[in-house]
Amino acid sequence: LYTGKILLPGSSNNHMLKLAMDLKGKMPNKEKVTVMSTINPTKDLLAELIGGQRLPEDQRKKVMQLKDLLESTLMLDPAKRISINQALQHPFIQEKI
């Protein structure tokens, strides 16, 4: 974030791993590849953020904005993931409490 540059700007997972190895050397042999079946989400991000609290409406609005921002940044598909510029324009960042 400080430099504004992506540390490992690979176009795929394998490319990012190659860039990481260029930076840090060969991965240890104890790395193990596990094929996983499709895993559906089991956690609710809003519930994780609020934790059962009853929040005033203004705070609840801010938590909803944070939830939206986090969901946008945590998209697994890079094509659907929010860009840095979009994130900086997000209401969670722009609006004051």
C-alpha positions in Angstrom: 0.0 0.0 0.0 2.8 2.4 0.8 4.4 2.3 -2.6 1.2 1.9 -4.6 2.7 -1.1 -6.4 1.5 -4.7 -6.4 4.2 -6.8 -4.8 3.5 -9.9 -6.9 1.7 -8.7 -10.0 1.3 -12.1 -11.6 -1.4 -12.9 -14.1 -2.1 -16.3 -12.5 -1.5 -18.2 -9.3 1.5 -19.9 -10.9 2.9 -16.7 -12.1 2.6 -15.2 -8.6 4.3 -18.2 -7.2 7.1 -17.8 -9.7 7.5 -14.2 -8.7 7.6 -15.1 -5.0 10.3 -17.6 -5.7 12.2 -15.0 -7.7 12.1 -12.9 -4.6 12.6 -15.5 -1.9 14.1 -18.6 -3.6 12.7 -22.1 -4.1 9.7 -23.3 -2.1 10.5 -25.9 0.5 9.8 -29.5 -0.6 7.4 -30.0 2.2 4.8 -27.9 0.3 1.9 -30.2 -0.5 -0.8 -29.8 -3.1 -4.3 -30.8 -2.1 -7.2 -30.9 -4.5 -10.3 -29.6 -2.9 -13.9 -30.0 -4.0 -16.1 -27.0 -4.3 -16.5 -25.3 -1.0 -19.6 -23.1 -0.4 -19.3 -20.2 2.0 -20.3 -21.1 5.5 -19.8 -17.8 7.3 -21.8 -14.6 7.2 -19.4 -11.6 7.0 -22.0 -9.2 8.6 -22.5 -11.5 11.6 -18.7 -11.8 11.9 -18.3 -8.0 11.9 -21.2 -7.2 14.3 -20.8 -10.2 16.6 -24.4 -10.1 17.9 -24.1 -6.4 19.0 -27.1 -4.0 18.7 -25.6 -1.0 17.0 -27.1 2.5 16.5 -28.2 3.1 12.9 -25.2 5.3 12.0 -22.8 2.6 13.2 -24.8 -0.1 11.5 -24.6 1.8 8.2 -20.8 2.1 8.5 -20.5 -1.6 9.3 -22.6 -2.4 6.2 -20.3 -0.2 4.1 -17.3 -2.1 5.5 -18.9 -5.4 4.7 -19.5 -4.3 1.1 -15.9 -3.1 0.8 -14.5 -6.3 2.2 -16.7 -8.5 0.0 -15.5 -6.5 -3.0 -11.8 -6.8 -2.1 -12.0 -10.5 -1.2 -13.5 -11.6 -4.5 -11.6 -14.7 -5.6 -12.1 -13.8 -9.3 -9.7 -11.0 -10.1 -12.0 -9.7 -12.9 -14.8 -9.2 -10.3 -12.5 -7.8 -7.6 -12.6 -4.0 -6.8 -9.7 -2.0 -8.0 -7.6 0.2 -5.8 -9.1 3.4 -7.2 -12.6 2.0 -6.8 -11.8 1.1 -3.2 -10.6 4.6 -2.5 -13.9 6.0 -3.8 -16.0 3.5 -1.7 -18.4 5.1 0.8 -16.7 3.4 3.7 -13.5 5.3 2.9 -15.1 8.6 1.7 -17.9 9.2 4.2 -17.2 10.4 7.7 -18.8 8.8 10.7 
